[in-house]
Amino acid sequence: MLTLDQIRAFVAVAEELHFGRAAERLRMTQPPLSRHIQKLERAIGVTLLERDNRRVILTEAGRGFLEDARQMLTLVDTAGDRARRIAGGASGTLRLGFTAVSAISVLGRLLRLLAERLPEVDVILHEQVTARQMDGILRGELDLGLARPPFDLPRPSSSVRPSRPLIDPSHPASGVGSARPPLDPSRPPSGVGPFRPPVDSPHPTSRLDLAQPPSDPARPSPAPTVADSPSPLDLARPPMNPARPVSDLASARPLTDVNRARSTSDLAGIDSRVIFREPLCAAVPTGHALAALDRPLAPEDFAGLPMVSYHPVQSRYFHELTVRFLSTVRPRDEQQVHQILTAVLLVAAGRGVALVPASARSLGIEGVVFRDLVHGGGNPTSASRSGNPMTGDEGDELTVENDSGGHPVELHAIWNRGSANPALWRVLDLLDDVEGQD
């Protein structure tokens, strides 16, 4: 087996071509130096040095080994320094996830900064949607992500279940309500075995009665009805608005306030911070009537227009920003897409108008004109209905006004707070020079 002492001894003799000078250089005597060379040649199995009483000559194998031996010693000398640099985050590897739009606004600036400040950190890029980035960070496959809030929404791979429709017992059953049979006081609830009332009970008792306060023995108990004997599911439901039909309520799904989402500190070890904010703007075809207006566009300007919108699951963030801004009007849902670039390309093809982040202006696609929106695309009122203008649903809950100062589109850096990669923490320190607004 080779040792560092043997390799150092060989390099010294090969460079000096004299055992005496080599021993003096290594501050040792000649006998142990000769033993190092002999053990090295036996371990390798070839003669590296031809020597006699007058001279020392490198063999052909010795010249080849000398080059490798020098590289080994250089690696040993620098390995400690490299380990210290990696431990300090100045060297290493960073696996960075990003969304397509973040590449327009932030990614280039961040990569240039890393090349200047941390040139020894290798960056491996992964273009992924936010949910995929979350999975990658939790599994240790990514160190840092550039993603859109909120981070606690259903993942693209899972189906989004619609809210259970509200049913008003005082109205005739219709639509989804008709699928629920009325309660029969003579039969136990579905899925419950035969029930026997207590022997000393003065009245027949059902399981639903057990959840009610005891009745007055002097008064007969009225037969339970749907109205006065709600099921446990009904008890958990908020009261419905009797002025609206059940069919409307079945399609209603309140919006998530994307700028007031649950903190990622509630999730499994994930931290985040906002690093970039920008306004929404309108992308309209060249020659469109909206392109000729010299003022910021208001929601009513989009009433009845064909709209290129976003998929409510795969691109939920921009879907809800669009729905929120257009909550008071009803454009026509022409097409649903997943990517900002696709939306702009469809606008250029004359398929409709779209709301996009202001950074999309730098895409430079011909046939598209970008126009500012009032309030930067944030909510123009202090509160608005949470319904979906794409489907005509007016909603039944109010959303909170966006408080981002006319820059409702946010980009977050997300990471695992328990990461053991020192380079991540050095990169997070650099984000102060990346943060800003468009």
Rosetta blueprint (number, residue, H / E / L):
1 M L
2 L L
3 T L
4 L H
5 D H
6 Q H
7 I H
8 R H
9 A H
10 F H
11 V H
12 A H
13 V H
14 A H
15 E H
16 E H
17 L L
18 H L
19 F H
20 G H
21 R H
22 A H
23 A H
24 E H
25 R H
26 L H
27 R L
28 M L
29 T L
30 Q H
31 P H
32 P H
33 L H
34 S H
35 R H
36 H H
37 I H
38 Q H
39 K H
40 L H
41 E H
42 R H
43 A H
44 I H
45 G L
46 V L
47 T L
48 L L
49 L E
50 E E
51 R E
52 D L
53 N L
54 R L
55 R L
56 V E
57 I E
58 L E
59 T L
60 E H
61 A H
62 G H
63 R H
64 G H
65 F H
66 L H
67 E H
68 D H
69 A H
70 R H
71 Q H
72 M H
73 L H
74 T H
75 L H
76 V H
77 D H
78 T H
79 A H
80 G H
81 D H
82 R H
83 A H
84 R H
85 R H
86 I H
87 A H
88 G L
89 G L
90 A L
91 S E
92 G E
93 T E
94 L E
95 R E
96 L E
97 G E
98 F E
99 T L
100 A H
101 V H
102 S H
103 A H
104 I H
105 S H
106 V H
107 L H
108 G H
109 R H
110 L H
111 L H
112 R H
113 L H
114 L H
115 A H
116 E H
117 R H
118 L L
119 P L
120 E E
121 V E
122 D E
123 V E
124 I E
125 L E
126 H E
127 E E
128 Q L
129 V L
130 T H
131 A H
132 R H
133 Q H
134 M H
135 D H
136 G H
137 I H
138 L H
139 R L
140 G L
141 E L
142 L L
143 D L
144 L E
145 G E
146 L E
147 A E
148 R L
149 P L
150 P L
151 F L
152 D L
153 L L
154 P L
155 R L
156 P L
157 S L
158 S L
159 S L
160 V L
161 R L
162 P L
163 S L
164 R L
165 P L
166 L L
167 I L
168 D L
169 P L
170 S L
171 H L
172 P L
173 A L
174 S L
175 G H
176 V H
177 G H
178 S H
179 A H
180 R L
181 P L
182 P L
183 L L
184 D L
185 P L
186 S L
187 R L
188 P L
189 P L
190 S L
191 G L
192 V L
193 G L
194 P L
195 F L
196 R L
197 P L
198 P L
199 V L
200 D L
201 S L
202 P L
203 H L
204 P L
205 T L
206 S L
207 R H
208 L H
209 D H
210 L H
211 A L
212 Q L
213 P L
214 P L
215 S L
216 D L
217 P L
218 A L
219 R L
220 P L
221 S L
222 P L
223 A L
224 P L
225 T L
226 V L
227 A L
228 D L
229 S L
230 P L
231 S L
232 P H
233 L H
234 D H
235 L H
236 A L
237 R L
238 P L
239 P L
240 M L
241 N L
242 P L
243 A L
244 R L
245 P L
246 V H
247 S H
248 D H
249 L H
250 A H
251 S H
252 A L
253 R L
254 P L
255 L L
256 T L
257 D L
258 V L
259 N L
260 R L
261 A L
262 R L
263 S L
264 T H
265 S H
266 D H
267 L L
268 A L
269 G L
270 I E
271 D E
272 S E
273 R E
274 V E
275 I E
276 F E
277 R E
278 E E
279 P L
280 L E
281 C E
282 A E
283 A E
284 V E
285 P E
286 T L
287 G L
288 H L
289 A H
290 L H
291 A H
292 A H
293 L L
294 D L
295 R L
296 P L
297 L E
298 A L
299 P H
300 E H
301 D H
302 F H
303 A L
304 G L
305 L L
306 P E
307 M E
308 V E
309 S E
310 Y E
311 H L
312 P L
313 V L
314 Q L
315 S L
316 R H
317 Y H
318 F H
319 H H
320 E H
321 L H
322 T H
323 V H
324 R H
325 F H
326 L L
327 S L
328 T L
329 V L
330 R L
331 P L
332 R E
333 D E
334 E E
335 Q E
336 Q E
337 V E
338 H L
339 Q L
340 I H
341 L H
342 T H
343 A H
344 V H
345 L H
346 L H
347 V H
348 A H
349 A L
350 G L
351 R L
352 G L
353 V E
354 A E
355 L E
356 V E
357 P E
358 A H
359 S H
360 A H
361 R H
362 S H
363 L H
364 G L
365 I L
366 E L
367 G L
368 V E
369 V E
370 F E
371 R E
372 D E
373 L E
374 V H
375 H H
376 G H
377 G H
378 G L
379 N L
380 P L
381 T L
382 S L
383 A E
384 S E
385 R E
386 S L
387 G L
388 N L
389 P L
390 M L
391 T L
392 G L
393 D L
394 E L
395 G L
396 D L
397 E L
398 L E
399 T E
400 V E
401 E L
402 N L
403 D L
404 S L
405 G L
406 G L
407 H L
408 P L
409 V E
410 E E
411 L E
412 H E
413 A E
414 I E
415 W E
416 N E
417 R L
418 G L
419 S L
420 A L
421 N L
422 P H
423 A H
424 L H
425 W H
426 R H
427 V H
428 L H
429 D H
430 L H
431 L H
432 D H
433 D H
434 V L
435 E L
436 G E
437 Q E
438 D L
